[in-house]
């Protein structure tokens, strides 16, 4: 019985010796204090030429702090003025002693009348002068009465509208006899002298057309010169 108890004690002692110790988290990971470790690590990096990077932003910040906010604003306004050609300080909110030439303000636009401004009018003329000016304007006022529309000059020739309404044949349908030898080439040369078919047809009728082929402008004998078309006049007459 005693042997079994001794054997159990020995076995428990052996197991306790094999169990690893639980580390103390409060003591740090391989060092006593993290701040001491950080300082030591920074010193090693500085010694090897790799450290000191964390201190550089602080140096830049201190250099920027040496410049006041007013100086930065003044430099920015001056840069804007040089780029646009405008005064460096158009608002006048920076240093008052700065020698900056400001552009003059425009009090009134060109072409804007001041007749409705009583103070402006009184500075230019008196009430009596203004009344005399109003009376002169009324005397010069002239009412133009409407007149009747002048009558259309009457001529011996036939108008385009009358001729168009008097015809019933279509464009290209021959009614009158024409010479066919070289007729098309002659018509093209004659029609090129007129800016529009209406003017060509008007000259064609005034010269004796369509019975006569004036200047060869109607080579197909339909009575219509230079591709003139009577259909728009016919349609307008039917719609009325």
C-alpha positions as CSV (number, residue, x, y, z in Angstrom):
1,X,0.0,0.0,0.0
2,X,2.8,2.3,0.9
3,X,4.5,1.5,-2.4
4,X,1.5,2.5,-4.4
5,X,1.2,5.8,-2.6
6,X,4.8,6.6,-3.1
7,X,4.6,5.6,-6.8
8,X,1.6,8.0,-7.2
9,X,3.5,10.9,-5.6
10,X,6.5,10.3,-7.8
11,X,4.3,10.2,-10.9
12,X,2.6,13.5,-10.0
13,X,5.9,15.1,-9.4
14,X,7.2,14.0,-12.8
15,X,4.1,15.3,-14.6
16,X,4.4,18.7,-12.8
17,X,8.1,18.9,-13.9
18,X,7.1,18.3,-17.6
19,X,4.3,21.0,-17.6
20,X,5.7,24.4,-19.0
21,X,5.4,27.5,-16.8
22,X,2.6,30.0,-17.6
23,X,4.3,33.3,-18.7
24,X,3.5,36.5,-16.9
25,X,1.8,38.9,-19.4
26,X,2.3,41.9,-17.2
27,X,6.1,41.5,-17.5
28,X,6.2,42.2,-21.3
29,X,7.2,40.1,-24.2
30,X,10.9,39.5,-23.7
31,X,11.4,42.9,-22.0
32,X,10.5,44.7,-18.9
33,X,8.7,47.8,-20.3
34,X,7.5,48.6,-23.9
35,X,8.5,52.3,-23.6
36,X,12.1,51.1,-22.7
37,X,12.0,48.7,-25.6
38,X,10.8,51.4,-28.0
39,X,13.5,53.8,-26.9
40,X,16.2,51.1,-27.2
41,X,14.9,50.1,-30.7
42,X,14.9,53.8,-31.9
43,X,18.4,54.2,-30.7
44,X,19.5,51.1,-32.7
45,X,17.8,52.4,-35.8
46,X,19.4,55.8,-35.5
47,X,22.8,54.2,-35.0
48,X,22.3,52.2,-38.2
49,X,21.1,55.3,-40.2
50,X,17.5,54.1,-40.5
51,X,15.9,55.9,-37.5
52,X,14.7,59.4,-37.0
53,X,11.8,59.2,-39.4
54,X,9.2,59.8,-36.8
55,X,10.8,63.1,-35.8
56,X,10.8,64.6,-39.3
57,X,7.1,65.5,-39.5
58,X,7.5,67.3,-36.2
59,X,10.3,69.4,-37.7
60,X,8.2,70.3,-40.7
61,X,5.4,71.3,-38.4
62,X,7.6,73.5,-36.4
63,X,8.9,75.2,-39.6
64,X,5.3,75.8,-40.8
65,X,4.3,77.2,-37.4
66,X,7.0,79.9,-37.8
67,X,4.9,81.5,-40.6
68,X,1.7,83.2,-39.4
69,X,-1.7,82.8,-41.0
70,X,-1.7,86.4,-42.3
71,X,1.6,85.8,-44.1
72,X,0.3,82.7,-45.8
73,X,-2.9,84.5,-46.9
74,X,-0.9,87.5,-48.2
75,X,1.4,85.3,-50.2
76,X,-1.6,83.4,-51.7
77,X,-3.3,86.6,-52.7
78,X,-0.2,87.9,-54.3
79,X,0.3,84.7,-56.3
80,X,-3.3,84.9,-57.5
81,X,-2.8,88.5,-58.5
82,X,0.3,87.8,-60.5
83,X,-1.4,84.9,-62.4
84,X,-4.6,86.8,-63.3
85,X,-3.2,90.4,-63.6
86,X,-5.7,91.6,-60.9
87,X,-4.8,93.5,-57.7
88,X,-3.2,91.3,-55.0
89,X,-5.8,92.3,-52.4
90,X,-9.1,93.4,-54.1
91,X,-11.1,93.1,-50.8
92,X,-8.7,95.2,-48.7
93,X,-8.8,92.7,-45.9
94,X,-5.0,92.3,-45.6
95,X,-2.4,94.7,-44.4
96,X,-3.7,98.2,-44.7
97,X,-0.3,99.7,-45.3
98,X,0.5,97.7,-48.4
99,X,0.9,99.7,-51.5
100,X,-1.6,98.0,-53.8
101,X,-3.2,99.9,-56.7
102,X,-6.9,99.0,-56.7
103,X,-9.1,99.3,-59.8
104,X,-11.7,102.1,-59.7
105,X,-15.2,101.1,-59.1
106,X,-17.8,101.7,-61.8
107,X,-20.7,103.8,-60.5
108,X,-23.0,103.5,-63.5
109,X,-23.0,101.4,-66.7
110,X,-22.7,103.0,-70.1
111,X,-26.1,103.5,-71.7
112,X,-28.2,103.3,-68.5
113,X,-30.5,106.3,-68.3
114,X,-30.9,108.3,-65.1
115,X,-34.1,110.1,-66.1
116,X,-36.1,108.2,-63.5
117,X,-33.7,109.2,-60.7
118,X,-35.0,112.5,-59.3
119,X,-31.8,113.4,-57.5
120,X,-29.8,112.8,-60.7
121,X,-32.1,114.9,-62.8
122,X,-32.2,117.8,-60.4
123,X,-28.4,117.9,-60.5
124,X,-28.5,118.3,-64.3
125,X,-31.4,120.8,-64.8
126,X,-34.1,122.6,-62.8
127,X,-37.8,121.7,-62.6
128,X,-38.6,124.6,-65.0
129,X,-36.0,123.4,-67.6
130,X,-37.4,119.9,-67.3
131,X,-41.0,121.1,-67.9
132,X,-39.8,123.0,-71.0
133,X,-38.1,119.9,-72.3
134,X,-41.3,117.8,-71.8
135,X,-43.3,120.5,-73.6
136,X,-40.9,120.5,-76.5
137,X,-41.1,116.7,-76.8
138,X,-44.9,116.9,-76.9
139,X,-44.8,119.5,-79.6
140,X,-42.5,117.4,-81.7
141,X,-44.6,114.3,-81.3
142,X,-46.2,113.3,-84.6
143,X,-48.9,110.7,-85.1
144,X,-48.6,108.9,-88.4
145,X,-52.0,107.8,-89.7
146,X,-52.2,104.5,-91.6
147,X,-52.7,104.7,-95.3
148,X,-54.1,102.3,-97.8
149,X,-51.9,99.6,-99.4
150,X,-50.6,100.9,-102.7
151,X,-52.2,99.2,-105.7
152,X,-50.2,96.7,-107.6
153,X,-49.0,98.2,-110.9
154,X,-50.9,96.8,-113.8
155,X,-49.0,95.6,-116.8
156,X,-49.8,94.2,-120.2
157,X,-48.2,90.8,-119.3
158,X,-49.7,87.9,-117.6
159,X,-48.8,87.3,-113.9
160,X,-47.4,84.0,-112.7
161,X,-50.4,83.3,-110.6
162,X,-52.9,84.0,-113.5
163,X,-50.9,81.8,-115.9
164,X,-50.5,79.0,-113.4
165,X,-54.3,78.9,-112.8
166,X,-55.0,79.0,-116.5
167,X,-53.0,75.8,-117.2
168,X,-54.0,72.2,-116.6
169,X,-51.1,70.2,-118.1
170,X,-48.4,68.8,-115.9
171,X,-44.7,69.6,-116.0
172,X,-43.0,68.0,-118.9
173,X,-46.3,67.4,-120.9
174,X,-45.7,69.0,-124.3
175,X,-48.4,71.3,-125.7
176,X,-46.4,73.6,-127.9
177,X,-44.1,72.7,-130.8
178,X,-40.4,73.3,-130.3
179,X,-37.2,72.7,-132.2
180,X,-35.3,69.8,-130.7
181,X,-31.9,70.3,-132.2
182,X,-29.6,71.7,-129.5
183,X,-32.7,72.8,-127.5
184,X,-31.6,71.5,-124.1
185,X,-28.1,73.0,-124.3
186,X,-29.6,76.4,-125.3
187,X,-32.2,76.2,-122.4
188,X,-29.4,75.5,-119.9
189,X,-27.4,78.6,-121.0
190,X,-30.5,80.8,-120.9
191,X,-31.8,79.6,-117.6
192,X,-28.4,80.1,-116.0
193,X,-28.9,83.9,-116.3
194,X,-31.8,83.9,-113.9
195,X,-31.5,83.4,-110.1
196,X,-34.8,81.6,-109.7
197,X,-37.3,79.7,-111.9
198,X,-40.0,82.3,-111.0
199,X,-37.9,85.1,-112.6
200,X,-37.2,83.0,-115.6
201,X,-40.9,82.2,-116.1
202,X,-41.8,85.8,-115.7
203,X,-39.3,86.8,-118.4
204,X,-40.5,84.0,-120.5
205,X,-44.1,85.2,-120.4
206,X,-43.1,88.8,-120.9
207,X,-41.3,87.9,-124.1
208,X,-44.3,86.2,-125.7
209,X,-44.3,82.8,-124.1
210,X,-45.6,80.2,-124.0
211,X,-46.6,80.5,-127.7
212,X,-43.1,81.7,-128.5
213,X,-40.1,79.9,-127.1
214,X,-38.3,82.9,-125.8
215,X,-34.5,82.3,-125.7
216,X,-35.2,78.6,-125.9
217,X,-36.1,78.4,-122.2
218,X,-38.9,75.9,-122.9
219,X,-37.3,73.1,-124.8
220,X,-40.0,70.4,-124.1
221,X,-43.0,72.6,-125.0
222,X,-44.9,72.3,-121.7
223,X,-45.1,76.1,-121.4
224,X,-43.0,76.2,-118.3
225,X,-39.5,77.7,-118.5
226,X,-36.5,76.6,-116.6
227,X,-38.2,73.9,-114.5
228,X,-40.8,76.3,-113.3
229,X,-43.7,74.4,-111.6
230,X,-47.3,75.8,-111.4
231,X,-48.6,73.2,-108.9
232,X,-48.0,75.3,-105.7
233,X,-50.2,78.1,-107.2
234,X,-52.9,75.6,-108.1
235,X,-52.8,74.0,-104.6
236,X,-53.1,77.4,-103.0
237,X,-56.1,78.3,-105.1
238,X,-57.9,75.1,-104.2
239,X,-57.3,75.5,-100.5
240,X,-59.0,78.9,-100.6
